C-alpha cells in the first residue's frame, strides 16, 4: 500500500481490536482516517495497541481521531484525566482573565498530550460555538457567550494543543450555538443573514489568523445564505471559509450519518455534495453499511492538495505515557485541574440572602 494517498472518508471500527472486515475497509483508497469511540477503549495499553495497529495498515499511515473535548464529550476516561467542560474554563476567565487563559492553554495541552502519548493524532477541539443559552447539544461545550472571550480562550487552547504536538480543529462552523435543534437528530435552521453572523465568525477569524489547522463544518441550514446546510454548501465552504476567511487548512464535515444531513439524499449523494462543496474529510460514523456503500459507489478523484491538508493533521512526535506522567508539565496540569475541579467560590451579598 506504499505511496497510496489518503482518501476523504473517515470511518470507525468495531471494537477493541481490528477485525478482518475493519482491515479490508481501512485498506480502501477512499479511506484516509479513523475515528474512535468509547466502545474502542478499555485501557491505556489496549488503546496504544489499537492505534498502532491502525497506523500499520497503510503507508502513509491513516490519521486517527477522537472527540475528547472534556466535560460530557470525552470518549476515553479510565486512566485519562477528567477534563473540565469548556464552560468551566470560561467561568475561570470571568473571575480572572489571565488565569482563565492559562487554564485553557493547560487543558488544551493536557488533552492533546495524553492522546499523543497513546498515538492518537487529533481530537476535534476546540468547540468555538457561542453560548446563546438555547442549544442543549452545545450547552457547556461552549467556552462563553461573548465572542471575544471565546476567541481568546480558543486561541490559548489551540496553542496548548500545538505545544503537545496536536493540530486543532475548530467546530462547528459557522456556528451551532444559536439553534435549538440537535443536528444529530434533525436539521437545525438558523434564519440569520450573513451580516448578522459576525459574532459567530469572530473566533474563526482570530484562529485562522493564527494558523488554525482544521475546521469542522456543521449540519446547520442558513436559508438566507444558502439552500443547503453549511456542510454541503459551496457558498459556505468555498466562498465564506476559503475565500472570505482565507482558511487554508483541512475541512471536515460533521458526521454524514447524522440526522441533520439525511434530508439531503442518500449517503452517496451527501458525500458527493460535501466533496463538491470543498470538504476534505467526511466522517461516516456508526453506520458500516453506509461506509460499504460509499466504498462501492462513490466516484471521486482524490486531490493531492486535500491529501496534503489531511497529512498536516498528523500528530507530531510526543512522549509516551510513562514519560508523560513522570514529567513536570503533566504534574503542573494536574494541580491546575484539581483546583479547577473544586467548587467555585461564591461571593454572597445581601441581595443573595
C-alpha positions in Angstrom: 0.0 0.0 0.0 3.0 2.3 -0.1 2.5 5.6 -2.0 -1.3 5.5 -1.7 -2.9 8.8 -1.0 -5.2 9.3 2.0 -8.8 9.4 0.8 -11.6 11.6 2.1 -13.6 9.1 4.1 -13.2 8.9 7.9 -14.6 5.6 9.2 -15.0 3.9 12.6 -14.0 0.4 13.7 -16.0 -2.3 15.5 -14.4 -2.7 18.9 -11.2 -3.0 21.0 -9.1 -4.5 18.2 -9.3 -4.6 14.4 -11.4 -7.3 12.8 -10.6 -8.7 9.3 -13.5 -6.6 7.9 -12.1 -3.5 9.6 -8.8 -4.1 7.9 -10.4 -4.5 4.5 -12.2 -1.2 4.9 -9.1 0.6 6.1 -7.1 -0.5 3.1 -9.5 1.0 0.7 -8.0 4.0 -1.1 -11.1 6.2 -0.4 -10.4 5.9 3.3 -7.9 8.3 4.9 -8.7 8.4 8.6 -10.4 6.6 11.5 -12.5 8.0 14.4 -12.6 6.1 17.7 -15.4 6.0 20.2 -15.9 4.8 23.8 -16.5 1.3 22.6 -13.0 1.2 21.2 -11.4 1.9 24.6 -10.8 -0.5 27.5 -7.4 0.5 28.9 -4.4 2.7 28.0 -2.4 -0.2 26.9 -5.2 -1.6 24.7 -5.7 1.8 23.1 -2.0 2.2 22.3 -2.0 -1.2 20.6 -5.2 -0.5 18.6 -3.9 2.9 17.4 -0.5 1.3 16.4 -2.4 -1.4 14.5 -4.5 1.1 12.6 -1.3 3.1 11.8 0.4 0.0 10.4 -2.4 -0.9 8.0 -1.4 1.7 5.4 1.5 3.8 4.3 1.2 6.7 4.6 -0.5 5.9 7.9 -4.1 6.6 8.4 -5.0 9.6 10.7 -6.6 8.5 14.0 -9.1 10.9 15.6 -11.4 11.1 18.6 -13.8 13.6 20.3 -12.0 14.4 23.6 -13.2 17.9 24.4 -13.8 17.4 28.1 -16.9 17.5 30.2 -19.6 15.3 28.7 -17.7 14.8 25.4 -14.8 12.7 26.4 -14.6 9.2 24.9 -11.6 7.9 26.9 -12.0 8.2 30.7 -10.3 5.5 32.8 -6.5 6.2 33.0 -7.1 9.6 31.4 -7.5 12.9 33.2 -11.1 14.0 33.8 -11.2 17.2 31.7 -13.5 20.1 32.6 -16.2 21.3 30.3 -15.2 24.4 28.3 -17.8 26.4 30.2 -15.8 25.8 33.4 -12.8 27.3 31.7 -14.9 30.3 30.7 -16.0 30.8 34.3 -12.4 31.0 35.4 -11.8 33.5 32.7 -14.6 35.7 34.1 -13.0 35.5 37.6 -9.5 36.2 36.3 -8.8 36.5 32.6 -5.1 35.7 32.9 -5.8 32.6 35.0 -8.6 31.6 32.6 -6.3 31.8 29.6 -3.6 29.8 31.4 -6.2 27.2 32.3 -7.3 27.0 28.6 -3.8 26.5 27.4 -3.0 23.9 30.1 -6.2 21.9 29.4 -5.6 22.0 25.6 -2.1 20.7 26.3 -3.2 18.1 28.7 -6.0 16.7 26.5 -3.6 16.6 23.5 -0.6 15.3 25.4 -2.5 12.3 26.8 -3.9 11.4 23.4 -0.5 11.8 21.7 1.1 9.5 24.4 -1.2 6.7 23.0 -0.6 7.6 19.3 -3.9 9.3 18.6 -3.3 12.0 16.1 -6.1 14.5 16.7 -9.1 15.4 18.8 -11.9 17.5 17.3 -11.4 20.5 19.6 -11.9 23.3 20.5 -15.6 23.9 20.2 -15.9 27.6 19.4 -19.7 27.9 19.3 -21.1 30.8 21.3 -23.2 30.0 24.3 -26.6 31.6 23.4 -28.3 29.5 26.1 -30.6 27.8 23.6 -28.7 24.8 22.2 -28.8 21.7 24.5 -26.3 19.8 22.3 -23.8 22.6 22.7 -24.5 23.8 26.3 -21.4 23.7 28.4 -19.3 22.6 25.4 -19.1 26.4 24.7 -16.4 28.4 26.4 -18.5 31.6 26.7 -21.3 33.7 25.4 -19.1 36.6 24.3 -17.3 36.2 21.0 -14.1 37.9 22.2 -13.9 35.6 25.2 -14.4 32.5 23.0 -11.7 33.8 20.6 -9.1 34.4 23.3 -9.8 31.1 25.1 -9.9 29.0 21.9 -6.6 30.5 20.8 -5.0 29.7 24.2 -6.4 26.1 23.9 -5.1 25.8 20.3 -1.6 26.9 21.5 -1.7 24.3 24.3 -2.6 21.6 21.8 0.2 22.7 19.5 2.6 22.5 22.4 1.7 18.9 22.8 2.1 18.1 19.1 -1.6 18.1 18.0 -3.3 20.1 15.4 -6.5 21.9 16.5 -9.9 21.6 14.7 -12.4 24.4 15.5 -16.1 23.5 15.3 -18.9 23.7 14.4 -18.6 26.2 11.6 -20.2 28.7 11.1 -22.0 28.2 14.4 -24.3 25.8 16.2 -25.0 27.7 19.4 -28.0 29.8 18.2 -30.2 26.9 17.2 -32.4 24.7 19.4 -32.5 21.6 17.3 -29.8 18.9 17.7 -28.2 18.2 14.3 -27.6 14.6 15.4 -31.4 14.1 15.2 -32.7 16.7 12.8 -31.7 19.7 10.6 -31.4 22.9 12.7 -32.4 26.1 10.9 -30.7 29.5 11.7 -32.6 32.3 9.9 -30.0 35.0 10.4 -28.4 36.6 7.3 -24.7 36.7 6.6 -24.3 40.2 8.0 -25.8 39.0 11.3 -23.2 36.3 11.9 -20.2 38.4 12.7 -20.1 37.3 16.4 -20.1 33.6 15.5 -17.4 34.1 12.9 -15.1 36.2 15.1 -13.4 33.2 16.8 -12.7 31.6 13.4 -11.2 34.9 12.1 -8.9 35.1 15.1 -7.9 31.4 14.9 -7.3 31.4 11.2 -5.1 34.5 11.6 -3.1 32.3 14.0 -2.6 29.3 11.8 -5.7 27.2 12.6 -5.1 23.7 11.0 -8.6 22.3 10.8 -12.3 23.3 10.8 -15.4 21.1 11.2 -18.5 22.3 9.4 -22.0 21.9 10.9 -25.1 20.4 9.5 -27.0 23.7 10.1 -29.1 25.4 7.5 -28.8 29.1 7.0 -31.6 29.7 4.3 -30.7 33.4 4.0 -27.2 32.4 2.9 -27.5 29.0 1.1 -30.3 26.5 0.3 -28.3 23.5 1.8 -26.7 23.0 5.2 -23.2 24.6 5.6 -21.6 21.1 5.5 -22.8 20.6 1.9 -22.6 24.2 0.7 -20.1 25.6 -1.7 -21.3 29.1 -0.6 -20.2 28.4 2.9 -17.1 26.2 2.3 -15.6 27.7 -0.8 -16.8 31.3 -0.7 -17.0 32.0 3.0 -14.4 29.8 4.6 -11.8 29.6 1.8 -12.2 33.0 0.1 -13.7 35.4 2.7 -11.9 34.0 5.8 -8.9 32.8 3.9 -8.7 29.4 5.6 -6.1 27.1 4.1 -6.3 24.1 6.4 -8.3 20.8 6.4 -12.1 21.0 6.2 -14.1 18.2 7.9 -17.8 17.8 7.7 -19.7 16.8 10.8 -20.7 13.1 10.7 -22.6 12.4 7.5 -24.7 9.8 9.3 -26.3 12.5 11.5 -30.0 13.4 11.1 -29.1 16.9 10.0 -27.5 15.6 6.8 -30.0 12.8 6.0 -32.6 15.2 4.5 -30.3 15.8 1.5 -30.2 12.5 -0.3 -28.7 9.1 0.3 -25.2 8.7 1.7 -23.5 8.8 -1.8 -25.4 12.0 -2.7 -24.4 13.6 0.6 -20.8 12.6 0.3 -20.6 13.9 -3.3 -22.2 17.2 -2.3 -19.8 17.7 0.5 -16.8 16.9 -1.7 -18.0 19.2 -4.5 -18.6 21.9 -1.9 -14.9 21.7 -1.0 -14.7 19.5 2.1 -11.6 17.4 2.5 -12.7 14.8 5.1 -16.1 13.1 5.5 -16.7 11.2 8.8 -19.3 8.4 8.4 -19.9 7.0 11.9 -21.8 4.1 13.4 -23.1 3.0 10.0 -20.9 0.4 8.4 -23.5 -0.3 5.7 -23.2 3.3 4.5 -19.4 3.0 4.5 -19.6 -0.1 2.4 -22.0 1.6 0.0 -19.6 4.6 -0.3 -16.6 2.3 -0.9 -18.6 0.6 -3.7 -20.3 3.6 -5.3 -18.6 6.9 -4.5 -16.7 8.2 -7.6 -14.2 10.8 -6.6 -10.7 11.6 -7.8 -8.6 12.3 -4.7 -7.0 15.7 -5.0 -3.3 15.9 -4.0 -4.0 19.2 -2.1 -6.7 17.6 0.0 -4.3 14.7 0.8 -1.7 17.2 1.9 -4.1 19.1 4.1 -5.0 15.8 5.8 -1.4 14.7 6.2 -0.7 18.0 8.0 -3.2 17.0 10.7 -1.0 14.1 11.7 0.3 14.2 15.3 3.8 15.3 15.9 6.3 13.3 17.9 5.5 13.2 21.6 6.5 11.4 24.9 5.0 8.0 25.6 2.6 7.6 28.5 5.2 6.7 31.3 7.4 9.6 30.3 4.5 12.0 30.1 3.2 11.1 33.6 6.6 11.5 35.1 7.1 15.0 33.7 6.8 18.3 35.4 4.3 19.7 32.8 1.8 16.8 33.5 2.1 17.3 37.2 1.5 21.0 36.9 -1.5 20.4 34.8 -2.9 18.0 37.4 -2.5 20.7 40.1 -4.4 23.2 38.0 -7.1 20.6 37.2 -7.5 19.8 40.9 -8.0 23.5 41.7 -10.5 23.9 38.8 -12.5 20.8 39.8 -13.2 22.3 43.3 -16.5 24.1 43.6 -16.1 27.7 42.6 -16.2 30.2 45.4 -19.3 32.3 45.6 -19.3 35.8 47.0 -22.6 36.3 48.7 -24.1 39.8 49.1 -27.1 41.0 51.0 -29.2 40.6 47.8 -28.4 36.8 47.8 -29.7 36.1 51.3 
